[in-house]
Amino acid sequence: METLSSFGGVDLAARATAPAWFSVGPMDRICPSSTVLAAYHAYAGPAELEVFTYNGRDGGAEYVLPHKPAAPRGVFRR
């Protein structure tokens, strides 16, 4: 568990290549926006970032919830 505590999104982002969408709420007290931004900038695949300036932990949840089911459609095609 001690080893796992040193891994984060930034460590794995450079290996990911699927299209990604990041959202961040700068007022989040648990996951600082700097960690989300670092993962976004290290991401190896195409990525979009949406900042919800006045949000915290929810990171724009009520706004993004309707968009989440549609997101994989652009990745998984028949």
All heavy atoms as a GROMACS GRO file, in nm:
protein
  585
    1MET      N    1   0.083  -0.119   0.000
    1MET     CA    2   0.000   0.000   0.000
    1MET      C    3   0.088   0.126   0.000
    1MET      O    4   0.049   0.226  -0.057
    1MET     CB    5  -0.092   0.000   0.121
    1MET     CG    6  -0.201  -0.109   0.116
    1MET     SD    7  -0.296  -0.111  -0.036
    1MET     CE    8  -0.399   0.029  -0.016
    2GLU      N    9   0.202   0.119   0.064
    2GLU     CA   10   0.291   0.236   0.065
    2GLU      C   11   0.336   0.271  -0.077
    2GLU      O   12   0.340   0.388  -0.115
    2GLU     CB   13   0.412   0.209   0.154
    2GLU     CG   14   0.500   0.331   0.173
    2GLU     CD   15   0.615   0.304   0.268
    2GLU    OE1   16   0.598   0.222   0.361
    2GLU    OE2   17   0.720   0.364   0.248
    3THR      N   18   0.368   0.170  -0.156
    3THR     CA   19   0.409   0.193  -0.295
    3THR      C   20   0.294   0.252  -0.376
    3THR      O   21   0.314   0.346  -0.452
    3THR     CB   22   0.456   0.062  -0.360
    3THR    OG1   23   0.565   0.010  -0.285
    3THR    CG2   24   0.498   0.084  -0.504
    4LEU      N   25   0.175   0.198  -0.359
    4LEU     CA   26   0.060   0.247  -0.435
    4LEU      C   27   0.026   0.391  -0.401
    4LEU      O   28  -0.029   0.463  -0.484
    4LEU     CB   29  -0.061   0.157  -0.410
    4LEU     CG   30  -0.052   0.017  -0.469
    4LEU    CD1   31  -0.174  -0.064  -0.427
    4LEU    CD2   32  -0.039   0.022  -0.619
    5SER      N   33   0.058   0.435  -0.283
    5SER     CA   34   0.025   0.573  -0.245
    5SER      C   35   0.106   0.676  -0.323
    5SER      O   36   0.073   0.794  -0.323
    5SER     CB   37   0.045   0.593  -0.094
    5SER     OG   38   0.183   0.588  -0.062
    6SER      N   39   0.212   0.631  -0.390
    6SER     CA   40   0.295   0.726  -0.464
    6SER      C   41   0.256   0.737  -0.611
    6SER      O   42   0.316   0.810  -0.685
    6SER     CB   43   0.443   0.686  -0.452
    6SER     OG   44   0.465   0.562  -0.516
    7PHE      N   45   0.154   0.662  -0.654
    7PHE     CA   46   0.109   0.668  -0.792
    7PHE      C   47  -0.012   0.760  -0.803
    7PHE      O   48  -0.097   0.763  -0.715
    7PHE     CB   49   0.068   0.529  -0.844
    7PHE     CG   50   0.185   0.441  -0.871
    7PHE    CD1   51   0.232   0.354  -0.774
    7PHE    CD2   52   0.249   0.446  -0.993
    7PHE    CE1   53   0.340   0.272  -0.799
    7PHE    CE2   54   0.358   0.364  -1.019
    7PHE     CZ   55   0.403   0.277  -0.921
    8GLY      N   56  -0.020   0.831  -0.911
    8GLY     CA   57  -0.135   0.919  -0.933
    8GLY      C   58  -0.166   0.928  -1.080
    8GLY      O   59  -0.103   0.863  -1.164
    9GLY      N   60  -0.260   1.013  -1.111
    9GLY     CA   61  -0.300   1.032  -1.249
    9GLY      C   62  -0.188   1.079  -1.339
    9GLY      O   63  -0.181   1.042  -1.456
   10VAL      N   64  -0.098   1.158  -1.285
   10VAL     CA   65   0.013   1.209  -1.366
   10VAL      C   66   0.104   1.095  -1.410
   10VAL      O   67   0.151   1.091  -1.523
   10VAL     CB   68   0.093   1.316  -1.288
   10VAL    CG1   69   0.214   1.361  -1.367
   10VAL    CG2   70   0.005   1.434  -1.256
   11ASP      N   71   0.128   1.001  -1.319
   11ASP     CA   72   0.217   0.889  -1.351
   11ASP      C   73   0.162   0.802  -1.464
   11ASP      O   74   0.238   0.749  -1.545
   11ASP     CB   75   0.238   0.802  -1.227
   11ASP     CG   76   0.299   0.880  -1.113
   11ASP    OD1   77   0.403   0.944  -1.136
   11ASP    OD2   78   0.242   0.876  -1.003
   12LEU      N   79   0.033   0.787  -1.470
   12LEU     CA   80  -0.029   0.701  -1.570
   12LEU      C   81  -0.072   0.775  -1.696
   12LEU      O   82  -0.092   0.714  -1.800
   12LEU     CB   83  -0.149   0.629  -1.508
   12LEU     CG   84  -0.115   0.546  -1.383
   12LEU    CD1   85  -0.242   0.492  -1.320
   12LEU    CD2   86  -0.019   0.434  -1.416
   13ALA      N   87  -0.085   0.906  -1.690
   13ALA     CA   88  -0.136   0.985  -1.802
   13ALA      C   89  -0.049   0.974  -1.926
   13ALA      O   90  -0.100   0.972  -2.038
   13ALA     CB   91  -0.150   1.132  -1.761
   14ALA      N   92   0.079   0.966  -1.910
   14ALA     CA   93   0.170   0.961  -2.025
   14ALA      C   94   0.156   0.831  -2.104
   14ALA      O   95   0.201   0.822  -2.217
   14ALA     CB   96   0.314   0.978  -1.979
   15ARG      N   97   0.091   0.731  -2.046
   15ARG     CA   98   0.074   0.602  -2.113
   15ARG      C   99  -0.064   0.588  -2.178
   15ARG      O  100  -0.088   0.494  -2.253
   15ARG     CB  101   0.095   0.489  -2.014
   15ARG     CG  102   0.234   0.496  -1.950
   15ARG     CD  103   0.254   0.385  -1.855
   15ARG     NE  104   0.275   0.264  -1.934
   15ARG     CZ  105   0.310   0.148  -1.884
   15ARG    NH1  106   0.326   0.136  -1.754
   15ARG    NH2  107   0.328   0.044  -1.960
   16ALA      N  108  -0.154   0.677  -2.148
   16ALA     CA  109  -0.291   0.668  -2.200
   16ALA      C  110  -0.302   0.737  -2.335
   16ALA      O  111  -0.248   0.844  -2.355
   16ALA     CB  112  -0.386   0.732  -2.100
   17THR      N  113  -0.373   0.674  -2.426
   17THR     CA  114  -0.385   0.732  -2.560
   17THR      C  115  -0.530   0.749  -2.607
   17THR      O  116  -0.553   0.808  -2.711
   17THR     CB  117  -0.310   0.645  -2.663
   17THR    OG1  118  -0.363   0.514  -2.659
   17THR    CG2  119  -0.160   0.645  -2.635
   18ALA      N  120  -0.625   0.696  -2.534
   18ALA     CA  121  -0.766   0.711  -2.572
   18ALA      C  122  -0.808   0.856  -2.552
   18ALA      O  123  -0.756   0.926  -2.465
   18ALA     CB  124  -0.853   0.620  -2.486
   19PRO      N  125  -0.901   0.905  -2.632
   19PRO     CA  126  -0.950   1.041  -2.612
   19PRO      C  127  -1.004   1.057  -2.470
   19PRO      O  128  -1.069   0.967  -2.417
   19PRO     CB  129  -1.062   1.055  -2.715
   19PRO     CG  130  -1.028   0.955  -2.820
   19PRO     CD  131  -0.964   0.841  -2.748
   20ALA      N  132  -0.975   1.171  -2.409
   20ALA     CA  133  -1.014   1.192  -2.270
   20ALA      C  134  -1.074   1.330  -2.252
   20ALA      O  135  -1.044   1.424  -2.325
   20ALA     CB  136  -0.894   1.176  -2.178
   21TRP      N  137  -1.158   1.339  -2.151
   21TRP     CA  138  -1.218   1.466  -2.114
   21TRP      C  139  -1.195   1.485  -1.965
   21TRP      O  140  -1.231   1.400  -1.884
   21TRP     CB  141  -1.366   1.467  -2.146
   21TRP     CG  142  -1.434   1.592  -2.107
   21TRP    CD1  143  -1.420   1.715  -2.166
   21TRP    CD2  144  -1.527   1.609  -2.002
   21TRP    NE1  145  -1.498   1.806  -2.102
   21TRP    CE2  146  -1.566   1.744  -2.001
   21TRP    CE3  147  -1.582   1.523  -1.906
   21TRP    CZ2  148  -1.655   1.794  -1.909
   21TRP    CZ3  149  -1.671   1.574  -1.816
   21TRP    CH2  150  -1.707   1.708  -1.818
   22PHE      N  151  -1.128   1.592  -1.929
   22PHE     CA  152  -1.099   1.624  -1.790
   22PHE      C  153  -1.189   1.738  -1.744
   22PHE      O  154  -1.212   1.832  -1.820
   22PHE     CB  155  -0.953   1.671  -1.774
   22PHE     CG  156  -0.850   1.564  -1.798
   22PHE    CD1  157  -0.818   1.521  -1.926
   22PHE    CD2  158  -0.783   1.508  -1.690
   22PHE    CE1  159  -0.721   1.425  -1.946
   22PHE    CE2  160  -0.686   1.411  -1.709
   22PHE     CZ  161  -0.656   1.370  -1.838
   23SER      N  162  -1.237   1.730  -1.622
   23SER     CA  163  -1.309   1.842  -1.564
   23SER      C  164  -1.252   1.866  -1.426
   23SER      O  165  -1.210   1.772  -1.358
   23SER     CB  166  -1.460   1.815  -1.557
   23SER     OG  167  -1.489   1.713  -1.463
   24VAL      N  168  -1.250   1.992  -1.388
   24VAL     CA  169  -1.192   2.026  -1.259
   24VAL      C  170  -1.269   2.140  -1.195
   24VAL      O  171  -1.316   2.231  -1.262
   24VAL     CB  172  -1.042   2.063  -1.275
   24VAL    CG1  173  -1.022   2.186  -1.360
   24VAL    CG2  174  -0.976   2.081  -1.140
   25GLY      N  175  -1.283   2.129  -1.064
   25GLY     CA  176  -1.343   2.235  -0.982
   25GLY      C  177  -1.234   2.292  -0.892
   25GLY      O  178  -1.190   2.223  -0.799
   26PRO      N  179  -1.184   2.410  -0.920
   26PRO     CA  180  -1.072   2.467  -0.843
   26PRO      C  181  -1.097   2.480  -0.693
   26PRO      O  182  -1.002   2.494  -0.617
   26PRO     CB  183  -1.051   2.604  -0.907
   26PRO     CG  184  -1.104   2.590  -1.045
   26PRO     CD  185  -1.220   2.496  -1.033
   27MET      N  186  -1.220   2.474  -0.649
   27MET     CA  187  -1.247   2.487  -0.506
   27MET      C  188  -1.256   2.351  -0.436
   27MET      O  189  -1.301   2.341  -0.322
   27MET     CB  190  -1.375   2.567  -0.485
   27MET     CG  191  -1.361   2.709  -0.531
   27MET     SD  192  -1.506   2.803  -0.490
   27MET     CE  193  -1.461   2.962  -0.554
   28ASP      N  194  -1.209   2.247  -0.503
   28ASP     CA  195  -1.207   2.112  -0.446
   28ASP      C  196  -1.099   2.105  -0.338
   28ASP      O  197  -0.982   2.129  -0.364
   28ASP     CB  198  -1.177   2.011  -0.557
   28ASP     CG  199  -1.190   1.866  -0.514
   28ASP    OD1  200  -1.190   1.840  -0.393
   28ASP    OD2  201  -1.200   1.782  -0.603
   29ARG      N  202  -1.138   2.069  -0.218
   29ARG     CA  203  -1.043   2.063  -0.106
   29ARG      C  204  -0.976   1.926  -0.095
   29ARG      O  205  -0.879   1.910  -0.023
   29ARG     CB  206  -1.114   2.095   0.024
   29ARG     CG  207  -1.162   2.237   0.029
   29ARG     CD  208  -1.229   2.266   0.159
   29ARG     NE  209  -1.280   2.402   0.159
   29ARG     CZ  210  -1.346   2.455   0.257
   29ARG    NH1  211  -1.373   2.383   0.364
   29ARG    NH2  212  -1.388   2.579   0.250
   30ILE      N  213  -1.029   1.825  -0.164
   30ILE     CA  214  -0.975   1.690  -0.155
   30ILE      C  215  -0.873   1.663  -0.266
   30ILE      O  216  -0.766   1.610  -0.243
   30ILE     CB  217  -1.088   1.586  -0.160
   30ILE    CG1  218  -1.179   1.605  -0.039
   30ILE    CG2  219  -1.032   1.444  -0.164
   30ILE    CD1  220  -1.307   1.527  -0.046
   31CYS      N  221  -0.908   1.700  -0.387
   31CYS     CA  222  -0.821   1.678  -0.503
   31CYS      C  223  -0.788   1.815  -0.563
   31CYS      O  224  -0.866   1.870  -0.641
   31CYS     CB  225  -0.892   1.591  -0.606
   31CYS     SG  226  -0.794   1.552  -0.750
   32PRO      N  227  -0.674   1.871  -0.527
   32PRO     CA  228  -0.640   2.006  -0.576
   32PRO      C  229  -0.638   2.012  -0.728
   32PRO      O  230  -0.598   1.917  -0.796
   32PRO     CB  231  -0.500   2.030  -0.520
   32PRO     CG  232  -0.483   1.932  -0.410
   32PRO     CD  233  -0.569   1.814  -0.445
   33SER      N  234  -0.683   2.124  -0.782
   33SER     CA  235  -0.688   2.139  -0.927
   33SER      C  236  -0.551   2.124  -0.990
   33SER      O  237  -0.540   2.083  -1.106
   33SER     CB  238  -0.752   2.272  -0.966
   33SER     OG  239  -0.682   2.380  -0.909
   34SER      N  240  -0.445   2.153  -0.917
   34SER     CA  241  -0.310   2.139  -0.973
   34SER      C  242  -0.281   1.995  -1.012
   34SER      O  243  -0.210   1.970  -1.110
   34SER     CB  244  -0.206   2.190  -0.874
   34SER     OG  245  -0.214   2.116  -0.753
   35THR      N  246  -0.338   1.897  -0.940
   35THR     CA  247  -0.313   1.757  -0.975
   35THR      C  248  -0.388   1.719  -1.102
   35THR      O  249  -0.336   1.644  -1.184
   35THR     CB  250  -0.354   1.664  -0.859
   35THR    OG1  251  -0.493   1.677  -0.833
   35THR    CG2  252  -0.275   1.693  -0.734
   36VAL      N  253  -0.509   1.771  -1.120
   36VAL     CA  254  -0.586   1.743  -1.240
   36VAL      C  255  -0.518   1.809  -1.360
   36VAL      O  256  -0.503   1.748  -1.466
   36VAL     CB  257  -0.731   1.793  -1.227
   36VAL    CG1  258  -0.808   1.772  -1.356
   36VAL    CG2  259  -0.800   1.725  -1.111
   37LEU      N  260  -0.473   1.931  -1.344
   37LEU     CA  261  -0.405   2.002  -1.453
   37LEU      C  262  -0.276   1.933  -1.491
   37LEU      O  263  -0.241   1.924  -1.609
   37LEU     CB  264  -0.380   2.148  -1.414
   37LEU     CG  265  -0.505   2.232  -1.392
   37LEU    CD1  266  -0.468   2.369  -1.338
   37LEU    CD2  267  -0.585   2.244  -1.520
   38ALA      N  268  -0.202   1.882  -1.393
   38ALA     CA  269  -0.078   1.810  -1.422
   38ALA      C  270  -0.106   1.684  -1.503
   38ALA      O  271  -0.034   1.653  -1.599
   38ALA     CB  272  -0.006   1.775  -1.292
   39ALA      N  273  -0.211   1.611  -1.466
   39ALA     CA  274  -0.248   1.490  -1.542
   39ALA      C  275  -0.292   1.527  -1.683
   39ALA      O  276  -0.255   1.460  -1.780
   39ALA     CB  277  -0.358   1.414  -1.469
   40TYR      N  278  -0.367   1.633  -1.696
   40TYR     CA  279  -0.412   1.679  -1.828
   40TYR      C  280  -0.293   1.714  -1.918
   40TYR      O  281  -0.286   1.673  -2.033
   40TYR     CB  282  -0.505   1.799  -1.813
   40TYR     CG  283  -0.536   1.869  -1.942
   40TYR    CD1  284  -0.622   1.812  -2.035
   40TYR    CD2  285  -0.480   1.993  -1.972
   40TYR    CE1  286  -0.651   1.876  -2.155
   40TYR    CE2  287  -0.507   2.057  -2.091
   40TYR     CZ  288  -0.593   1.999  -2.182
   40TYR     OH  289  -0.621   2.062  -2.301
   41HIS      N  290  -0.197   1.786  -1.865
   41HIS     CA  291  -0.081   1.827  -1.945
   41HIS      C  292   0.012   1.710  -1.977
   41HIS      O  293   0.083   1.714  -2.077
   41HIS     CB  294  -0.004   1.938  -1.874
   41HIS     CG  295  -0.078   2.068  -1.875
   41HIS    ND1  296  -0.106   2.138  -1.991
   41HIS    CD2  297  -0.131   2.141  -1.775
   41HIS    CE1  298  -0.174   2.248  -1.961
   41HIS    NE2  299  -0.191   2.252  -1.832
   42ALA      N  300   0.011   1.607  -1.895
   42ALA     CA  301   0.095   1.489  -1.920
   42ALA      C  302   0.027   1.386  -2.009
   42ALA      O  303   0.091   1.294  -2.056
   42ALA     CB  304   0.133   1.424  -1.787
   43TYR      N  305  -0.103   1.402  -2.033
   43TYR     CA  306  -0.181   1.304  -2.108
   43TYR      C  307  -0.126   1.287  -2.249
   43TYR      O  308  -0.103   1.385  -2.320
   43TYR     CB  309  -0.328   1.345  -2.111
   43TYR     CG  310  -0.420   1.231  -2.142
   43TYR    CD1  311  -0.450   1.136  -2.046
   43TYR    CD2  312  -0.473   1.214  -2.269
   43TYR    CE1  313  -0.533   1.028  -2.074
   43TYR    CE2  314  -0.556   1.108  -2.299
   43TYR     CZ  315  -0.585   1.016  -2.200
   43TYR     OH  316  -0.667   0.909  -2.229
   44ALA      N  317  -0.107   1.162  -2.291
   44ALA     CA  318  -0.046   1.134  -2.421
   44ALA      C  319  -0.146   1.137  -2.536
   44ALA      O  320  -0.107   1.157  -2.650
   44ALA     CB  321   0.024   0.999  -2.418
   45GLY      N  322  -0.272   1.116  -2.509
   45GLY     CA  323  -0.372   1.114  -2.614
   45GLY      C  324  -0.441   1.248  -2.629
   45GLY      O  325  -0.408   1.345  -2.559
   46PRO      N  326  -0.538   1.255  -2.719
   46PRO     CA  327  -0.614   1.379  -2.734
   46PRO      C  328  -0.699   1.402  -2.609
   46PRO      O  329  -0.761   1.309  -2.557
   46PRO     CB  330  -0.702   1.354  -2.857
   46PRO     CG  331  -0.708   1.206  -2.871
   46PRO     CD  332  -0.582   1.151  -2.812
   47ALA      N  333  -0.698   1.523  -2.559
   47ALA     CA  334  -0.771   1.551  -2.435
   47ALA      C  335  -0.832   1.690  -2.438
   47ALA      O  336  -0.779   1.782  -2.500
   47ALA     CB  337  -0.676   1.539  -2.316
   48GLU      N  338  -0.944   1.702  -2.370
   48GLU     CA  339  -1.010   1.831  -2.351
   48GLU      C  340  -1.019   1.856  -2.202
   48GLU      O  341  -1.029   1.763  -2.123
   48GLU     CB  342  -1.151   1.828  -2.409
   48GLU     CG  343  -1.155   1.814  -2.560
   48GLU     CD  344  -1.298   1.815  -2.612
   48GLU    OE1  345  -1.380   1.892  -2.559
   48GLU    OE2  346  -1.325   1.736  -2.703
   49LEU      N  347  -1.019   1.983  -2.166
   49LEU     CA  348  -1.027   2.021  -2.025
   49LEU      C  349  -1.137   2.125  -2.009
   49LEU      O  350  -1.145   2.220  -2.086
   49LEU     CB  351  -0.894   2.081  -1.978
   49LEU     CG  352  -0.894   2.143  -1.838
   49LEU    CD1  353  -0.909   2.036  -1.731
   49LEU    CD2  354  -0.766   2.221  -1.816
   50GLU      N  355  -1.220   2.103  -1.910
   50GLU     CA  356  -1.325   2.200  -1.877
   50GLU      C  357  -1.308   2.239  -1.730
   50GLU      O  358  -1.304   2.152  -1.643
   50GLU     CB  359  -1.462   2.143  -1.903
   50GLU     CG  360  -1.570   2.249  -1.896
   50GLU     CD  361  -1.692   2.213  -1.979
   50GLU    OE1  362  -1.697   2.105  -2.038
   50GLU    OE2  363  -1.784   2.295  -1.982
   51VAL      N  364  -1.296   2.368  -1.707
   51VAL     CA  365  -1.277   2.419  -1.571
   51VAL      C  366  -1.409   2.480  -1.523
   51VAL      O  367  -1.465   2.567  -1.590
   51VAL     CB  368  -1.165   2.525  -1.566
   51VAL    CG1  369  -1.149   2.580  -1.425
   51VAL    CG2  370  -1.034   2.466  -1.616
   52PHE      N  371  -1.456   2.432  -1.410
   52PHE     CA  372  -1.577   2.486  -1.347
   52PHE      C  373  -1.531   2.575  -1.233
   52PHE      O  374  -1.514   2.530  -1.120
   52PHE     CB  375  -1.668   2.372  -1.301
   52PHE     CG  376  -1.723   2.292  -1.416
   52PHE    CD1  377  -1.655   2.181  -1.464
   52PHE    CD2  378  -1.838   2.333  -1.480
   52PHE    CE1  379  -1.705   2.109  -1.571
   52PHE    CE2  380  -1.888   2.262  -1.588
   52PHE     CZ  381  -1.821   2.150  -1.634
   53THR      N  382  -1.510   2.700  -1.264
   53THR     CA  383  -1.445   2.797  -1.178
   53THR      C  384  -1.495   2.801  -1.034
   53THR      O  385  -1.415   2.810  -0.942
   53THR     CB  386  -1.456   2.939  -1.240
   53THR    OG1  387  -1.408   2.932  -1.373
   53THR    CG2  388  -1.375   3.039  -1.162
   54TYR      N  389  -1.623   2.793  -1.014
   54TYR     CA  390  -1.678   2.807  -0.879
   54TYR      C  391  -1.721   2.674  -0.817
   54TYR      O  392  -1.790   2.673  -0.717
   54TYR     CB  393  -1.794   2.906  -0.880
   54TYR     CG  394  -1.751   3.041  -0.929
   54TYR    CD1  395  -1.784   3.085  -1.056
   54TYR    CD2  396  -1.672   3.124  -0.849
   54TYR    CE1  397  -1.740   3.209  -1.102
   54TYR    CE2  398  -1.629   3.246  -0.895
   54TYR     CZ  399  -1.664   3.288  -1.021
   54TYR     OH  400  -1.621   3.410  -1.066
   55ASN      N  401  -1.678   2.564  -0.876
   55ASN     CA  402  -1.716   2.433  -0.824
   55ASN      C  403  -1.604   2.373  -0.740
   55ASN      O  404  -1.488   2.408  -0.754
   55ASN     CB  405  -1.752   2.338  -0.938
   55ASN     CG  406  -1.881   2.376  -1.004
   55ASN    OD1  407  -1.894   2.484  -1.057
   55ASN    ND2  408  -1.976   2.287  -1.000
   56GLY      N  409  -1.645   2.276  -0.660
   56GLY     CA  410  -1.551   2.204  -0.576
   56GLY      C  411  -1.540   2.060  -0.622
   56GLY      O  412  -1.517   2.032  -0.738
   57ARG      N  413  -1.564   1.969  -0.530
   57ARG     CA  414  -1.548   1.826  -0.554
   57ARG      C  415  -1.635   1.775  -0.669
   57ARG      O  416  -1.597   1.683  -0.740
   57ARG     CB  417  -1.581   1.748  -0.426
   57ARG     CG  418  -1.549   1.602  -0.435
   57ARG     CD  419  -1.401   1.582  -0.417
   57ARG     NE  420  -1.368   1.441  -0.432
   57ARG     CZ  421  -1.265   1.398  -0.501
   57ARG    NH1  422  -1.185   1.483  -0.558
   57ARG    NH2  423  -1.240   1.272  -0.509
   58ASP      N  424  -1.751   1.834  -0.689
   58ASP     CA  425  -1.840   1.787  -0.796
   58ASP      C  426  -1.785   1.816  -0.934
   58ASP      O  427  -1.821   1.750  -1.030
   58ASP     CB  428  -1.978   1.848  -0.779
   58ASP     CG  429  -1.978   1.998  -0.794
   58ASP    OD1  430  -1.882   2.063  -0.748
   58ASP    OD2  431  -2.073   2.052  -0.852
   59GLY      N  432  -1.700   1.915  -0.949
   59GLY     CA  433  -1.638   1.945  -1.078
   59GLY      C  434  -1.736   1.965  -1.192
   59GLY      O  435  -1.710   1.926  -1.304
   60GLY      N  436  -1.851   2.022  -1.164
   60GLY     CA  437  -1.952   2.046  -1.267
   60GLY      C  438  -2.042   1.927  -1.291
   60GLY      O  439  -2.097   1.910  -1.400
   61ALA      N  440  -2.060   1.843  -1.190
   61ALA     CA  441  -2.133   1.716  -1.205
   61ALA      C  442  -2.272   1.731  -1.265
   61ALA      O  443  -2.308   1.655  -1.354
   61ALA     CB  444  -2.143   1.645  -1.070
   62GLU      N  445  -2.350   1.825  -1.220
   62GLU     CA  446  -2.486   1.839  -1.273
   62GLU      C  447  -2.485   1.879  -1.420
   62GLU      O  448  -2.572   1.842  -1.495
   62GLU     CB  449  -2.566   1.939  -1.190
   62GLU     CG  450  -2.599   1.884  -1.054
   62GLU     CD  451  -2.690   1.977  -0.975
   62GLU    OE1  452  -2.758   2.061  -1.037
   62GLU    OE2  453  -2.691   1.966  -0.852
   63TYR      N  454  -2.383   1.953  -1.460
   63TYR     CA  455  -2.372   1.994  -1.599
   63TYR      C  456  -2.323   1.878  -1.686
   63TYR      O  457  -2.372   1.856  -1.795
   63TYR     CB  458  -2.274   2.112  -1.611
   63TYR     CG  459  -2.236   2.143  -1.753
   63TYR    CD1  460  -2.323   2.214  -1.837
   63TYR    CD2  461  -2.114   2.101  -1.805
   63TYR    CE1  462  -2.288   2.242  -1.968
   63TYR    CE2  463  -2.079   2.128  -1.935
   63TYR     CZ  464  -2.166   2.199  -2.017
   63TYR     OH  465  -2.132   2.225  -2.146
   64VAL      N  466  -2.225   1.802  -1.637
   64VAL     CA  467  -2.162   1.698  -1.719
   64VAL      C  468  -2.238   1.566  -1.719
   64VAL      O  469  -2.220   1.486  -1.809
   64VAL     CB  470  -2.016   1.672  -1.677
   64VAL    CG1  471  -1.934   1.797  -1.688
   64VAL    CG2  472  -2.007   1.614  -1.539
   65LEU      N  473  -2.323   1.542  -1.622
   65LEU     CA  474  -2.392   1.414  -1.612
   65LEU      C  475  -2.464   1.374  -1.741
   65LEU      O  476  -2.449   1.261  -1.787
   65LEU     CB  477  -2.488   1.414  -1.493
   65LEU     CG  478  -2.546   1.279  -1.455
   65LEU    CD1  479  -2.436   1.178  -1.425
   65LEU    CD2  480  -2.639   1.292  -1.336
   66PRO      N  481  -2.539   1.463  -1.804
   66PRO     CA  482  -2.606   1.424  -1.930
   66PRO      C  483  -2.507   1.393  -2.043
   66PRO      O  484  -2.540   1.323  -2.138
   66PRO     CB  485  -2.690   1.545  -1.966
   66PRO     CG  486  -2.704   1.623  -1.841
   66PRO     CD  487  -2.579   1.595  -1.761
   67HIS      N  488  -2.385   1.445  -2.037
   67HIS     CA  489  -2.286   1.426  -2.143
   67HIS      C  490  -2.206   1.297  -2.129
   67HIS      O  491  -2.152   1.247  -2.225
   67HIS     CB  492  -2.190   1.544  -2.147
   67HIS     CG  493  -2.258   1.675  -2.164
   67HIS    ND1  494  -2.305   1.718  -2.286
   67HIS    CD2  495  -2.290   1.772  -2.076
   67HIS    CE1  496  -2.363   1.836  -2.272
   67HIS    NE2  497  -2.355   1.871  -2.145
   68LYS      N  498  -2.199   1.241  -2.009
   68LYS     CA  499  -2.116   1.124  -1.984
   68LYS      C  500  -2.154   1.002  -2.067
   68LYS      O  501  -2.067   0.938  -2.125
   68LYS     CB  502  -2.113   1.090  -1.836
   68LYS     CG  503  -2.029   1.187  -1.757
   68LYS     CD  504  -2.020   1.145  -1.612
   68LYS     CE  505  -1.935   1.245  -1.536
   68LYS     NZ  506  -1.921   1.207  -1.396
   69PRO      N  507  -2.282   0.965  -2.079
   69PRO     CA  508  -2.315   0.846  -2.159
   69PRO      C  509  -2.278   0.860  -2.306
   69PRO      O  510  -2.250   0.762  -2.373
   69PRO     CB  511  -2.466   0.832  -2.143
   69PRO     CG  512  -2.497   0.903  -2.016
   69PRO     CD  513  -2.398   1.017  -2.010
   70ALA      N  514  -2.275   0.981  -2.357
   70ALA     CA  515  -2.244   1.003  -2.499
   70ALA      C  516  -2.094   1.002  -2.527
   70ALA      O  517  -2.053   0.979  -2.640
   70ALA     CB  518  -2.303   1.136  -2.545
   71ALA      N  519  -2.012   1.024  -2.428
   71ALA     CA  520  -1.868   1.036  -2.449
   71ALA      C  521  -1.804   0.915  -2.517
   71ALA      O  522  -1.727   0.932  -2.611
   71ALA     CB  523  -1.799   1.065  -2.318
   72PRO      N  524  -1.835   0.791  -2.477
   72PRO     CA  525  -1.768   0.676  -2.542
   72PRO      C  526  -1.806   0.655  -2.688
   72PRO      O  527  -1.736   0.587  -2.760
   72PRO     CB  528  -1.814   0.557  -2.458
   72PRO     CG  529  -1.860   0.614  -2.330
   72PRO     CD  530  -1.911   0.751  -2.361
   73ARG      N  531  -1.916   0.713  -2.732
   73ARG     CA  532  -1.959   0.692  -2.871
   73ARG      C  533  -1.853   0.734  -2.972
   73ARG      O  534  -1.841   0.675  -3.077
   73ARG     CB  535  -2.090   0.766  -2.897
   73ARG     CG  536  -2.205   0.700  -2.830
   73ARG     CD  537  -2.336   0.761  -2.872
   73ARG     NE  538  -2.432   0.732  -2.767
   73ARG     CZ  539  -2.516   0.820  -2.716
   73ARG    NH1  540  -2.521   0.942  -2.765
   73ARG    NH2  541  -2.596   0.786  -2.620
   74GLY      N  542  -1.778   0.838  -2.940
   74GLY     CA  543  -1.675   0.883  -3.032
   74GLY      C  544  -1.551   0.794  -3.031
   74GLY      O  545  -1.470   0.797  -3.122
   75VAL      N  546  -1.538   0.709  -2.930
   75VAL     CA  547  -1.423   0.622  -2.917
   75VAL      C  548  -1.452   0.483  -2.970
   75VAL      O  549  -1.374   0.424  -3.042
   75VAL     CB  550  -1.380   0.612  -2.768
   75VAL    CG1  551  -1.262   0.516  -2.754
   75VAL    CG2  552  -1.346   0.749  -2.714
   76PHE      N  553  -1.569   0.429  -2.935
   76PHE     CA  554  -1.605   0.292  -2.974
   76PHE      C  555  -1.700   0.296  -3.092
   76PHE      O  556  -1.816   0.329  -3.080
   76PHE     CB  557  -1.672   0.219  -2.856
   76PHE     CG  558  -1.586   0.214  -2.735
   76PHE    CD1  559  -1.618   0.288  -2.623
   76PHE    CD2  560  -1.470   0.137  -2.733
   76PHE    CE1  561  -1.539   0.284  -2.510
   76PHE    CE2  562  -1.391   0.133  -2.621
   76PHE     CZ  563  -1.424   0.205  -2.509
   77ARG      N  564  -1.648   0.263  -3.207
   77ARG     CA  565  -1.729   0.263  -3.330
   77ARG      C  566  -1.737   0.122  -3.385
   77ARG      O  567  -1.645   0.044  -3.371
   77ARG     CB  568  -1.667   0.355  -3.435
   77ARG     CG  569  -1.665   0.498  -3.388
   77ARG     CD  570  -1.588   0.582  -3.487
   77ARG     NE  571  -1.557   0.709  -3.425
   77ARG     CZ  572  -1.586   0.824  -3.477
   77ARG    NH1  573  -1.644   0.830  -3.592
   77ARG    NH2  574  -1.555   0.935  -3.415
   78ARG      N  575  -1.844   0.093  -3.451
   78ARG     CA  576  -1.860  -0.040  -3.512
   78ARG      C  577  -1.798  -0.044  -3.647
   78ARG      O  578  -1.786   0.045  -3.719
   78ARG     CB  579  -2.008  -0.075  -3.521
   78ARG     CG  580  -2.065  -0.097  -3.387
   78ARG     CD  581  -2.209  -0.137  -3.402
   78ARG     NE  582  -2.261  -0.164  -3.269
   78ARG     CZ  583  -2.367  -0.235  -3.248
   78ARG    NH1  584  -2.434  -0.284  -3.347
   78ARG    NH2  585  -2.409  -0.257  -3.127
   0.00000   0.00000   0.00000
